[in-house]
Amino acid sequence: MDCNLPAQPAYLYLLNATTKISWKTATALVVSNMVGTGVFTSLGYQLLDVQSTTSIILLWLTGGFLALFGAFSYAQLGTHFKQSGGDYIFLSRIFHPVLGYLTSWASLVVGFSAPVAIAAIAMTQYLAPFGIQESNMLAIGIILLVGVMHSFSIRQSGRFQNVTTVIKLAFVLVLIGLGIAYTPAISANAISFRTSWTQELTTPGFAVSLIYVTYAYTGWNVAAYIVGEIKDAQRGLPRALIIGSILVTILYVALQLVFLKHASQEQLAGKVEVATIAFSNLFGPSGSRWVSFFIAVQLVATISGYIWAGSRVTHAMAKEHSLWRALRPVNSLGIPVRTVWAHVFISIALTLTGTFEQILLYTGFILQLMSTLAVASVLFLKKDKNSDNFKSPFYPYAQYIFILFSGWILAYTLYDRPTESLIGLGIIAAGLVTYFFSKSEMKEG
């Protein structure tokens, strides 16, 4: 059903009309959100259960296809509603306000805040070779700095995102180029095209490994959260989502092959710092220190993207639920500064609690669940044959494939990692309580 909730005030459309970002900046946002900690850390966890290189490649290609199919769906949803807010707008309008509220609540508490915390924690780990021993103060300082950069105007946010994304892409491309050009410095590397890969596909370990992969691909939908800030969104949003997803898939597969080429399975299995290990073998301690340093630096773009997009989801919720009325105000250039800083402070709190792997798993579980609901909503979207809105290729099969794979991943994660899965469900349940409290306030108001 369609819910006739209040639209964005007209003055904000006029205010932002001259300050919207190009599809290239939106693509930079997608790439920077996707290429974060996951691609540099997931392989070590995957090798605990999956050893065949064929299985590893299939994992990352599967994640890429899921991201692409999801991008098709979000492009159609975003060009239909044309409002910033992403899942909150889609689920509220198509299904029921409670689902939109829960996805926004999850985004505020962990969906966009936890990836910021994970990236900040990972930054300090990658800076350890420079004498920085997982400094919470450094992680907090970086988060605060990025929050400041997104507190003034869309133009400043766009410029900051573009610069940090260029640094990120240049580093990744150099890393891939060096990894391909040089021969391995070890006698036996982790590349193994063993025939057991067919058996590995049916194991719980393969499904759980997909959670790490899908977390690494998290961010493929981020441009849809700020669709109201994109020029010519009818064309710009699909370009950003689809081109970003395809580009990142190519980069991800290439990076995993480089890591496997320059390290052994024994060195990588169960380790977080897989990129540092691989390039330490290749260039020695001094060379790997700089690889580690630039991995840390490129994470600034990831932190930036999540704070930017997450604040828009929360602001969309705040405008329609009185419990969060304190987060409604925007500055003179239409920036929801209060929601930016809400995400900053929650991210800081998360950096001080939980382990890297635990935060990654329950965040991945929640994000997978919410994106699955959003993709499913495309199947219930009212069709307008005369509209020039983007239409999803392979509809409805792309959506069915996404939903089936996501359901499989979620079920195996719940089975194999019940603690983290229940933490995720508990966070959503807590949001349900605040939703009903918010509804009562709305009635009273």
Secondary structure as UniProt FT lines:
FT   HELIX           10..16
FT   TURN            17..18
FT   HELIX           23..34
FT   HELIX           38..46
FT   TURN            47..49
FT   HELIX           53..81
FT   TURN            84..86
FT   HELIX           87..94
FT   HELIX           97..106
FT   HELIX           107..111
FT   HELIX           113..126
FT   HELIX           128..130
FT   HELIX           136..149
FT   HELIX           154..181
FT   TURN            195..196
FT   HELIX           197..200
FT   TURN            201..202
FT   HELIX           204..216
FT   TURN            217..221
FT   HELIX           222..229
FT   TURN            231..232
FT   HELIX           233..261
FT   HELIX           265..268
FT   TURN            269..270
FT   HELIX           274..318
FT   TURN            319..320
FT   HELIX           322..327
FT   TURN            332..333
FT   HELIX           337..351
FT   HELIX           356..377
FT   HELIX           378..380
FT   TURN            385..386
FT   TURN            393..396
FT   HELIX           397..416
FT   HELIX           418..444
//
